[in-house]
């Protein structure tokens, strides 16, 4: 969020003497269902938040599900948790 805010004010802010001249496109890799096992409802809520923020700042965006990057099925969800020392 802070980075998006900084980019927005660098591009469109009137108070800065140093303006940046480039276009911003946000690439959001959605890892919710594959990595964290988020439900469809949870995932949609997160995606709506990302889209809302991008639209607020007038940035174009692409949302890419992690499943399409690695060509995996949701039921083969990745387990990225760190093992507890007691169970290791």
N, C-alpha and C positions, 0 to 999 in steps of 0.2 A: 504494500500500500504506500509506504513512504517513497519508494522509487517511482511509482506512478505519479504521485503528487509532485515530486521534484521535476519529473519530465514535463508534466503539464505546465507548471509555472515557468519552466525554462523555455517552453515553446510559445506559450500564450500570455504569460504574465507581462504586465506593463511596467513593473517596478525594477526589473532586472536590466542592468546595462549590458550583460552578456546573454544574448539570446542564442539559442541553438536552432539551427536550420536543418532539420531532417524530419522524416515522418516516422511515427511510432506504430508498430504492429505488435500486439501482444500474442504470444503463443503460450497457451495454458495446456499443459499435459495433465489430464485428469487421471489421477491414480487412485481415487477413492474406492471404487469397487474392487479393483484388482489387488491393491496392496493392503488397504485397511478394512475391506469387507463392508463398506458402507451400503446401506439399503438404497433402493431406487429413490425413495423420498429424501433421504439425507443427501444423496448425490445431486439430485435436482435442486435442492436448496443451495448447495455450494455453487453449482453452475449458474444459477440465477444471480447469486451475489457477484460472481466474476463478471457476468454480462452487464449487470447494473453499474458496476464500477467503471468498466471500459466505456460504456455509453455515457456515463457522467463526464468522463474526461475526453470524450469524443475520439477515442482511439479505436482503430480497427482491431479485430481479434480473431483468433482461430482457437477452437477448443478441440483437442485431440485426445481421445481415450487411450490410456496406456495399453489397453488390450490390442488396439490396432497397430501400435508400434512394434510389439513383440509377437503379434499374432497368437494370443493366448485366449483361452476360454475363461469366463468368470469363475467357473467351478475349479479351475486350476490356479486359484488366486495365490499370488506370491506371499510368502510369510517373511516379512522384513524385520520382525521383532528380534531384539537381542536376547540371547538366552540368559536366564537368571543364573547367577553363580551357584545357587543352591541346587538347581536342576542339572547343571553341567557336569 
